[in-house]
Amino acid sequence: MPQFHCYVSEAVAEVIRRRARARRLSVSQYLARLAEQDAAVGWPPGYFEHVIGGWKGDPLVRAPQGEYEARERL
């Protein structure tokens, strides 16, 4: 499996460590997941169920559109 190496500031490294720890992942696992998400093609798993199909409010209603405008003939 390929490995990548990069350099970041200490401040960025601390943020990465903290976020990895919060997700109970190693820094390597956390960064690998970020890279996989960024390189993913298509919709994420569950996207339509959680985002599009997740609306919990009142039904969406289209506002009145008015009448068509009269145009000059060409």
PETA-V969816 format. One record per residue. N is the residue number from 1. RES is the residue in one small letter. D_FIRST is the distance of its C-alpha to the first C-alpha in Angstrom with 1 decimal. Layout:
N;RES;D_FIRST
N;RES;D_FIRST
This chain:
1;m;0.0
2;p;3.8
3;q;6.6
4;f;10.1
5;h;13.4
6;c;16.7
7;y;20.2
8;v;22.5
9;s;26.0
10;e;26.9
11;a;28.4
12;v;25.3
13;a;23.2
14;e;25.9
15;v;25.8
16;i;22.0
17;r;22.6
18;r;25.6
19;r;24.0
20;a;21.0
21;r;23.6
22;a;25.8
23;r;23.1
24;r;22.4
25;l;18.7
26;s;17.0
27;v;16.8
28;s;13.0
29;q;13.3
30;y;16.2
31;l;14.6
32;a;11.6
33;r;14.5
34;l;16.5
35;a;14.0
36;e;13.6
37;q;17.4
38;d;18.0
39;a;16.0
40;a;17.5
41;v;19.9
42;g;23.2
43;w;24.8
44;p;23.1
45;p;23.9
46;g;27.5
47;y;28.4
48;f;31.7
49;e;32.7
50;h;32.2
51;v;33.1
52;i;35.3
53;g;36.8
54;g;37.0
55;w;40.2
56;k;42.7
57;g;45.6
58;d;48.6
59;p;48.2
60;l;47.5
61;v;50.7
62;r;50.9
63;a;53.6
64;p;56.6
65;q;55.8
66;g;59.4
67;e;61.1
68;y;60.0
69;e;61.4
70;a;64.1
71;r;63.0
72;e;65.2
73;r;65.0
74;l;63.7
